[in-house]
Amino acid sequence: MRHLISPLDFTVEETYEVLDFAERIAANPKAYAHAADGRQLATLFYEPSTRTRLSFESAMLSLGGQTIGFAGADQSSVSKGETIADTVRVVSCYADIIVMRHPKEGAPLCASMYSKIPVINAGDGGHNHPTQTLIDLMTIRQRLGRLDNLTIGFCGDLKFGRTVHSLVKSLVRHTGNKFYFISPEELRIPDYLVDETLEPTHTPYEEVSSLEDSLPKLDVLYMTRVQKERFFNEEDYIRLKDTYILNREKLQLAKEDMPVLHPLPRVDEIAYDVDDDSRAAYFQQVQNGKYMRMALILSLLGIEDPQTGEKILELGES
């Protein structure tokens, strides 16, 4: 049995295999319409989500499986005081695979320690979001044909942005990448990301404050929302939420093939006049999300690819 809690749970080689698998599904989704017949996916979402929860549910239904679960902590027995360990033990009796989103860092890891079935981390606080990372990698590779020798700019909330933290952890494993971290002082990347990821891998990076100055240097721009739900002080959120806004005028400073990614939802950090630009890749990310999550469900359940007859991941004993 395998879990997906961190983007580093897959080797680089396994990551490429899952990316290739997702591409095969995208090219011929009907070939997978019954690949998970009789299987059930449990979505345990302790905080709100639109794209991630619906994407997983759509993925499982498109594979012929079924879904159960809840979309808020108030809809589960946690409101009665039940622990994650007990919830997971119970749900393991009902489903074949669990997807969990939780506001506390480490909650999905805790769940995996008690689960009898695979657990996928769908976001834990400001820590990790490994399925979004795989979607981001898929989109970048589709747009630029590679995951190495890239200059990537991350802009906005880099302190609490779990999608940023996860993607950085994955991209440092590919040679020749350089990062620009574009943020106000209050939302800089956390020290642990520098100490545990950037410095040990000798990855070049710069922390800057100007989006306009950085744009001409970038191969990829990853925009993020300033997340109101992560702030303890509403005044700080109001002061920082409009620090960076990408619009069509600013985008003219960028390379003609520089994709603009965003994990969504957006508020106003990307103006609507960017949507029609060929570099806007965020809705492509959304579409890729379904295919990537179909690939992950099949891989972690140990189901063979119907088109190749092969399993994607090596699974140990449960």
Sequence and secondary structure as in RCSB ss.txt:
>XXXX:A:sequence
MRHLISPLDFTVEETYEVLDFAERIAANPKAYAHAADGRQLATLFYEPSTRTRLSFESAMLSLGGQTIGFAGADQ
SSVSKGETIADTVRVVSCYADIIVMRHPKEGAPLCASMYSKIPVINAGDGGHNHPTQTLIDLMTIRQRLGRLDNL
TIGFCGDLKFGRTVHSLVKSLVRHTGNKFYFISPEELRIPDYLVDETLEPTHTPYEEVSSLEDSLPKLDVLYMTR
VQKERFFNEEDYIRLKDTYILNREKLQLAKEDMPVLHPLPRVDEIAYDVDDDSRAAYFQQVQNGKYMRMALILSL
LGIEDPQTGEKILELGES
>XXXX:A:secstr
   BSSGGGS HHHHHHHHHHHHHHHH GGGGTTTTTT EEEEEESS  SHHHHHHHHHHHHTT EEEEESSGGG
SGGGGT  HHHHHHHHTTT SEEEEEESSTTHHHHHHHH SS EEEEEETTTB HHHHHHHHHHHHHHHS SSS 
EEEEES  SS HHHHHHHHHHTTSTT EEEEE  GGG   HHHIIIIITTTT  EEEES HHHHGGG SEEEE  
  GGG S HHHHHHHTTS  B HHHHTTS TT  EE  S  SSSB GGGTTSTTB HHHHHHHHHHHHHHHHHHH
HT   TTT   SS     
